[in-house]
Amino acid sequence: MPRSDTPLLDADGVDQALTSMAVRLRAAMLPGVTLVMVGVRTRGVPLARRLATILTRQTGETIPVGAVDITLYRDDLDRAARWPVLHGTEIPFDIDGADVVLVDDVLFTGRTIRAAINSLCDLGRPARIRLATLVDRGHRELPIQPDVVGLLVATTRDEHVRVRLHEIDGVDEVLK
């Protein structure tokens, strides 16, 4: 199916969605528990950094940010036509007992999040793991739901939602 590239969010819309997400994340913080952000590579990482920056401004506390590479935790590795490229997990803090916010750009089937949760659990035992996603497009194959969403978009299974971020793509926008 050809891409229509219908704009859903521009740069201001992305900023507003992230600010709203940060407010909701802050409201549900656990008292006395360290809040950390872990972005799913690739676009979840800059989103996690932005959310951490907003939360740091709101709380006055520095929010650590890490990155998780789910490549080896995917359930479709045996179907890949080529060797996977690893980008590495970088979590320079202890997640034991932490309030971990897992951040991704688009939530679709839930399989990426399942893989990310498995990866995190290999690193420690968090107090809890919450999911923050900029776009939820539905069509879950696994019982995974986000705790915080920037934009809920109705799609068909064959439609695509593209998130472009300034840090990677030179522009902030969400397209359908």
ChimeraX commands (.cxc) that place a marker at each C-alpha (Angstrom):
marker #1 position 0.00,0.00,0.00 radius 0.5
marker #1 position 1.52,3.40,-0.93 radius 0.5
marker #1 position 2.18,5.89,1.83 radius 0.5
marker #1 position -0.17,8.83,1.94 radius 0.5
marker #1 position 1.90,10.73,4.53 radius 0.5
marker #1 position -1.06,12.41,6.18 radius 0.5
marker #1 position 0.32,14.63,8.97 radius 0.5
marker #1 position -0.96,13.67,12.43 radius 0.5
marker #1 position 1.42,15.77,14.56 radius 0.5
marker #1 position 3.86,18.54,13.67 radius 0.5
marker #1 position 6.79,19.61,15.86 radius 0.5
marker #1 position 4.53,21.59,18.23 radius 0.5
marker #1 position 2.13,18.65,18.45 radius 0.5
marker #1 position 4.98,16.29,19.35 radius 0.5
marker #1 position 6.15,18.72,22.06 radius 0.5
marker #1 position 2.62,19.06,23.46 radius 0.5
marker #1 position 2.12,15.28,23.46 radius 0.5
marker #1 position 5.41,14.73,25.32 radius 0.5
marker #1 position 4.60,17.43,27.87 radius 0.5
marker #1 position 1.21,15.86,28.51 radius 0.5
marker #1 position 2.80,12.42,28.84 radius 0.5
marker #1 position 5.36,13.76,31.34 radius 0.5
marker #1 position 2.61,15.29,33.47 radius 0.5
marker #1 position 0.81,11.94,33.63 radius 0.5
marker #1 position 4.04,10.08,34.40 radius 0.5
marker #1 position 4.85,12.50,37.21 radius 0.5
marker #1 position 1.37,12.15,38.71 radius 0.5
marker #1 position 1.88,8.39,39.03 radius 0.5
marker #1 position 5.43,8.45,40.45 radius 0.5
marker #1 position 6.06,6.16,43.42 radius 0.5
marker #1 position 7.21,8.13,46.48 radius 0.5
marker #1 position 10.76,7.22,47.48 radius 0.5
marker #1 position 11.35,5.09,44.36 radius 0.5
marker #1 position 13.90,6.13,41.74 radius 0.5
marker #1 position 12.31,6.96,38.39 radius 0.5
marker #1 position 14.33,5.95,35.32 radius 0.5
marker #1 position 13.62,6.08,31.59 radius 0.5
marker #1 position 14.62,3.35,29.14 radius 0.5
marker #1 position 14.10,3.99,25.46 radius 0.5
marker #1 position 13.63,1.18,22.96 radius 0.5
marker #1 position 16.16,1.64,20.18 radius 0.5
marker #1 position 15.95,3.56,17.88 radius 0.5
marker #1 position 13.33,6.29,18.24 radius 0.5
marker #1 position 12.36,5.43,21.81 radius 0.5
marker #1 position 15.75,6.67,23.04 radius 0.5
marker #1 position 15.40,10.34,22.05 radius 0.5
marker #1 position 11.80,10.29,23.26 radius 0.5
marker #1 position 12.98,8.94,26.63 radius 0.5
marker #1 position 15.60,11.70,26.81 radius 0.5
marker #1 position 12.99,14.37,26.06 radius 0.5
marker #1 position 10.57,12.98,28.66 radius 0.5
marker #1 position 13.39,12.86,31.22 radius 0.5
marker #1 position 14.28,16.50,30.48 radius 0.5
marker #1 position 10.67,17.60,30.96 radius 0.5
marker #1 position 10.35,15.59,34.18 radius 0.5
marker #1 position 13.65,16.98,35.48 radius 0.5
marker #1 position 12.30,20.49,34.93 radius 0.5
marker #1 position 9.04,19.56,36.70 radius 0.5
marker #1 position 10.58,17.73,39.67 radius 0.5
marker #1 position 14.06,19.22,40.03 radius 0.5
marker #1 position 15.42,15.65,40.11 radius 0.5
marker #1 position 17.71,14.26,37.42 radius 0.5
marker #1 position 16.03,11.34,35.66 radius 0.5
marker #1 position 18.52,8.74,34.37 radius 0.5
marker #1 position 18.03,7.55,30.78 radius 0.5
marker #1 position 19.11,4.28,29.21 radius 0.5
marker #1 position 18.60,2.42,25.95 radius 0.5
marker #1 position 17.54,-1.15,25.29 radius 0.5
marker #1 position 18.27,-3.11,22.12 radius 0.5
marker #1 position 15.65,-5.84,21.72 radius 0.5
marker #1 position 17.19,-7.47,18.64 radius 0.5
marker #1 position 18.16,-10.75,20.32 radius 0.5
marker #1 position 14.86,-10.91,22.21 radius 0.5
marker #1 position 12.67,-10.75,19.10 radius 0.5
marker #1 position 10.42,-13.72,18.38 radius 0.5
marker #1 position 10.97,-13.47,14.62 radius 0.5
marker #1 position 14.77,-13.79,14.41 radius 0.5
marker #1 position 14.44,-17.15,12.65 radius 0.5
marker #1 position 12.45,-15.45,9.88 radius 0.5
marker #1 position 15.07,-12.78,9.14 radius 0.5
marker #1 position 16.72,-12.96,5.73 radius 0.5
marker #1 position 19.97,-11.49,7.08 radius 0.5
marker #1 position 21.99,-11.34,10.27 radius 0.5
marker #1 position 20.62,-8.90,12.84 radius 0.5
marker #1 position 22.52,-5.70,13.55 radius 0.5
marker #1 position 23.06,-5.09,17.25 radius 0.5
marker #1 position 23.10,-1.54,18.58 radius 0.5
marker #1 position 23.62,-2.45,22.21 radius 0.5
marker #1 position 21.78,-2.00,25.44 radius 0.5
marker #1 position 23.10,0.88,27.52 radius 0.5
marker #1 position 21.61,1.11,30.99 radius 0.5
marker #1 position 24.23,2.80,33.19 radius 0.5
marker #1 position 22.16,2.54,36.37 radius 0.5
marker #1 position 20.68,-0.14,38.58 radius 0.5
marker #1 position 17.09,-1.05,37.71 radius 0.5
marker #1 position 16.56,-3.18,40.84 radius 0.5
marker #1 position 13.72,-1.57,42.77 radius 0.5
marker #1 position 13.40,1.29,40.25 radius 0.5
marker #1 position 10.25,2.69,38.65 radius 0.5
marker #1 position 11.17,2.00,35.01 radius 0.5
marker #1 position 9.38,3.84,32.24 radius 0.5
marker #1 position 9.88,1.98,28.98 radius 0.5
marker #1 position 9.55,4.42,26.08 radius 0.5
marker #1 position 8.83,3.64,22.43 radius 0.5
marker #1 position 7.61,5.65,19.47 radius 0.5
marker #1 position 4.75,3.49,18.13 radius 0.5
marker #1 position 2.85,0.68,19.83 radius 0.5
marker #1 position 1.35,-1.80,17.39 radius 0.5
marker #1 position 1.34,-5.57,18.05 radius 0.5
marker #1 position 3.06,-5.43,21.46 radius 0.5
marker #1 position 5.84,-7.79,20.40 radius 0.5
marker #1 position 8.58,-5.15,20.63 radius 0.5
marker #1 position 7.48,-4.25,24.14 radius 0.5
marker #1 position 7.37,-7.91,25.19 radius 0.5
marker #1 position 10.96,-8.27,23.96 radius 0.5
marker #1 position 12.02,-5.08,25.79 radius 0.5
marker #1 position 10.44,-6.26,29.05 radius 0.5
marker #1 position 12.25,-9.60,28.74 radius 0.5
marker #1 position 15.51,-7.75,28.19 radius 0.5
marker #1 position 14.96,-5.51,31.23 radius 0.5
marker #1 position 14.11,-8.46,33.47 radius 0.5
marker #1 position 17.45,-10.03,32.55 radius 0.5
marker #1 position 19.11,-6.93,34.04 radius 0.5
marker #1 position 17.27,-6.80,37.36 radius 0.5
marker #1 position 13.97,-6.66,39.15 radius 0.5
marker #1 position 12.33,-3.23,38.90 radius 0.5
marker #1 position 9.66,-2.10,41.38 radius 0.5
marker #1 position 7.49,-1.74,38.27 radius 0.5
marker #1 position 7.71,-1.20,34.54 radius 0.5
marker #1 position 5.39,1.31,32.88 radius 0.5
marker #1 position 5.00,1.89,29.17 radius 0.5
marker #1 position 5.00,5.32,27.55 radius 0.5
marker #1 position 4.46,5.49,23.80 radius 0.5
marker #1 position 4.09,8.53,21.58 radius 0.5
marker #1 position 1.59,6.78,19.27 radius 0.5
marker #1 position -0.74,3.85,19.95 radius 0.5
marker #1 position -2.17,2.50,16.70 radius 0.5
marker #1 position -3.94,-0.56,18.08 radius 0.5
marker #1 position -4.02,-4.10,16.66 radius 0.5
marker #1 position -2.37,-5.81,19.63 radius 0.5
marker #1 position -1.31,-9.43,19.32 radius 0.5
marker #1 position -0.23,-9.59,22.97 radius 0.5
marker #1 position -1.99,-8.31,26.11 radius 0.5
marker #1 position 0.14,-5.17,26.40 radius 0.5
marker #1 position -1.32,-1.71,26.96 radius 0.5
marker #1 position 0.47,1.61,27.43 radius 0.5
marker #1 position 0.27,3.51,30.70 radius 0.5
marker #1 position 0.81,6.84,28.94 radius 0.5
marker #1 position 0.08,7.68,25.28 radius 0.5
marker #1 position 0.69,10.87,23.35 radius 0.5
marker #1 position -1.67,10.09,20.45 radius 0.5
marker #1 position -4.16,7.30,19.81 radius 0.5
marker #1 position -4.56,6.67,16.07 radius 0.5
marker #1 position -7.12,4.42,14.42 radius 0.5
marker #1 position -5.45,2.43,11.65 radius 0.5
marker #1 position -6.01,-0.64,9.58 radius 0.5
marker #1 position -3.44,-3.43,9.98 radius 0.5
marker #1 position -1.81,-2.58,6.65 radius 0.5
marker #1 position -1.53,1.17,7.26 radius 0.5
marker #1 position 1.70,2.56,8.65 radius 0.5
marker #1 position 2.42,5.28,11.18 radius 0.5
marker #1 position 5.82,6.95,10.91 radius 0.5
marker #1 position 7.40,8.95,13.69 radius 0.5
marker #1 position 10.21,11.24,12.60 radius 0.5
marker #1 position 12.36,12.88,15.25 radius 0.5
marker #1 position 14.73,15.78,14.95 radius 0.5
marker #1 position 17.61,13.85,16.55 radius 0.5
marker #1 position 17.45,11.16,13.85 radius 0.5
marker #1 position 15.50,12.57,10.92 radius 0.5
marker #1 position 16.03,16.33,11.20 radius 0.5
marker #1 position 12.33,17.01,11.80 radius 0.5
marker #1 position 9.66,16.23,14.40 radius 0.5
marker #1 position 6.43,14.86,12.95 radius 0.5
marker #1 position 4.05,11.93,12.98 radius 0.5
marker #1 position 2.65,10.77,9.64 radius 0.5
marker #1 position 0.07,8.21,8.62 radius 0.5
marker link #1:1,2 radius 0.2
marker link #1:2,3 radius 0.2
marker link #1:3,4 radius 0.2
marker link #1:4,5 radius 0.2
marker link #1:5,6 radius 0.2
marker link #1:6,7 radius 0.2
marker link #1:7,8 radius 0.2
marker link #1:8,9 radius 0.2
marker link #1:9,10 radius 0.2
marker link #1:10,11 radius 0.2
marker link #1:11,12 radius 0.2
marker link #1:12,13 radius 0.2
marker link #1:13,14 radius 0.2
marker link #1:14,15 radius 0.2
marker link #1:15,16 radius 0.2
marker link #1:16,17 radius 0.2
marker link #1:17,18 radius 0.2
marker link #1:18,19 radius 0.2
marker link #1:19,20 radius 0.2
marker link #1:20,21 radius 0.2
marker link #1:21,22 radius 0.2
marker link #1:22,23 radius 0.2
marker link #1:23,24 radius 0.2
marker link #1:24,25 radius 0.2
marker link #1:25,26 radius 0.2
marker link #1:26,27 radius 0.2
marker link #1:27,28 radius 0.2
marker link #1:28,29 radius 0.2
marker link #1:29,30 radius 0.2
marker link #1:30,31 radius 0.2
marker link #1:31,32 radius 0.2
marker link #1:32,33 radius 0.2
marker link #1:33,34 radius 0.2
marker link #1:34,35 radius 0.2
marker link #1:35,36 radius 0.2
marker link #1:36,37 radius 0.2
marker link #1:37,38 radius 0.2
marker link #1:38,39 radius 0.2
marker link #1:39,40 radius 0.2
marker link #1:40,41 radius 0.2
marker link #1:41,42 radius 0.2
marker link #1:42,43 radius 0.2
marker link #1:43,44 radius 0.2
marker link #1:44,45 radius 0.2
marker link #1:45,46 radius 0.2
marker link #1:46,47 radius 0.2
marker link #1:47,48 radius 0.2
marker link #1:48,49 radius 0.2
marker link #1:49,50 radius 0.2
marker link #1:50,51 radius 0.2
marker link #1:51,52 radius 0.2
marker link #1:52,53 radius 0.2
marker link #1:53,54 radius 0.2
marker link #1:54,55 radius 0.2
marker link #1:55,56 radius 0.2
marker link #1:56,57 radius 0.2
marker link #1:57,58 radius 0.2
marker link #1:58,59 radius 0.2
marker link #1:59,60 radius 0.2
marker link #1:60,61 radius 0.2
marker link #1:61,62 radius 0.2
marker link #1:62,63 radius 0.2
marker link #1:63,64 radius 0.2
marker link #1:64,65 radius 0.2
marker link #1:65,66 radius 0.2
marker link #1:66,67 radius 0.2
marker link #1:67,68 radius 0.2
marker link #1:68,69 radius 0.2
marker link #1:69,70 radius 0.2
marker link #1:70,71 radius 0.2
marker link #1:71,72 radius 0.2
marker link #1:72,73 radius 0.2
marker link #1:73,74 radius 0.2
marker link #1:74,75 radius 0.2
marker link #1:75,76 radius 0.2
marker link #1:76,77 radius 0.2
marker link #1:77,78 radius 0.2
marker link #1:78,79 radius 0.2
marker link #1:79,80 radius 0.2
marker link #1:80,81 radius 0.2
marker link #1:81,82 radius 0.2
marker link #1:82,83 radius 0.2
marker link #1:83,84 radius 0.2
marker link #1:84,85 radius 0.2
marker link #1:85,86 radius 0.2
marker link #1:86,87 radius 0.2
marker link #1:87,88 radius 0.2
marker link #1:88,89 radius 0.2
marker link #1:89,90 radius 0.2
marker link #1:90,91 radius 0.2
marker link #1:91,92 radius 0.2
marker link #1:92,93 radius 0.2
marker link #1:93,94 radius 0.2
marker link #1:94,95 radius 0.2
marker link #1:95,96 radius 0.2
marker link #1:96,97 radius 0.2
marker link #1:97,98 radius 0.2
marker link #1:98,99 radius 0.2
marker link #1:99,100 radius 0.2
marker link #1:100,101 radius 0.2
marker link #1:101,102 radius 0.2
marker link #1:102,103 radius 0.2
marker link #1:103,104 radius 0.2
marker link #1:104,105 radius 0.2
marker link #1:105,106 radius 0.2
marker link #1:106,107 radius 0.2
marker link #1:107,108 radius 0.2
marker link #1:108,109 radius 0.2
marker link #1:109,110 radius 0.2
marker link #1:110,111 radius 0.2
marker link #1:111,112 radius 0.2
marker link #1:112,113 radius 0.2
marker link #1:113,114 radius 0.2
marker link #1:114,115 radius 0.2
marker link #1:115,116 radius 0.2
marker link #1:116,117 radius 0.2
marker link #1:117,118 radius 0.2
marker link #1:118,119 radius 0.2
marker link #1:119,120 radius 0.2
marker link #1:120,121 radius 0.2
marker link #1:121,122 radius 0.2
marker link #1:122,123 radius 0.2
marker link #1:123,124 radius 0.2
marker link #1:124,125 radius 0.2
marker link #1:125,126 radius 0.2
marker link #1:126,127 radius 0.2
marker link #1:127,128 radius 0.2
marker link #1:128,129 radius 0.2
marker link #1:129,130 radius 0.2
marker link #1:130,131 radius 0.2
marker link #1:131,132 radius 0.2
marker link #1:132,133 radius 0.2
marker link #1:133,134 radius 0.2
marker link #1:134,135 radius 0.2
marker link #1:135,136 radius 0.2
marker link #1:136,137 radius 0.2
marker link #1:137,138 radius 0.2
marker link #1:138,139 radius 0.2
marker link #1:139,140 radius 0.2
marker link #1:140,141 radius 0.2
marker link #1:141,142 radius 0.2
marker link #1:142,143 radius 0.2
marker link #1:143,144 radius 0.2
marker link #1:144,145 radius 0.2
marker link #1:145,146 radius 0.2
marker link #1:146,147 radius 0.2
marker link #1:147,148 radius 0.2
marker link #1:148,149 radius 0.2
marker link #1:149,150 radius 0.2
marker link #1:150,151 radius 0.2
marker link #1:151,152 radius 0.2
marker link #1:152,153 radius 0.2
marker link #1:153,154 radius 0.2
marker link #1:154,155 radius 0.2
marker link #1:155,156 radius 0.2
marker link #1:156,157 radius 0.2
marker link #1:157,158 radius 0.2
marker link #1:158,159 radius 0.2
marker link #1:159,160 radius 0.2
marker link #1:160,161 radius 0.2
marker link #1:161,162 radius 0.2
marker link #1:162,163 radius 0.2
marker link #1:163,164 radius 0.2
marker link #1:164,165 radius 0.2
marker link #1:165,166 radius 0.2
marker link #1:166,167 radius 0.2
marker link #1:167,168 radius 0.2
marker link #1:168,169 radius 0.2
marker link #1:169,170 radius 0.2
marker link #1:170,171 radius 0.2
marker link #1:171,172 radius 0.2
marker link #1:172,173 radius 0.2
marker link #1:173,174 radius 0.2
marker link #1:174,175 radius 0.2
marker link #1:175,176 radius 0.2
view
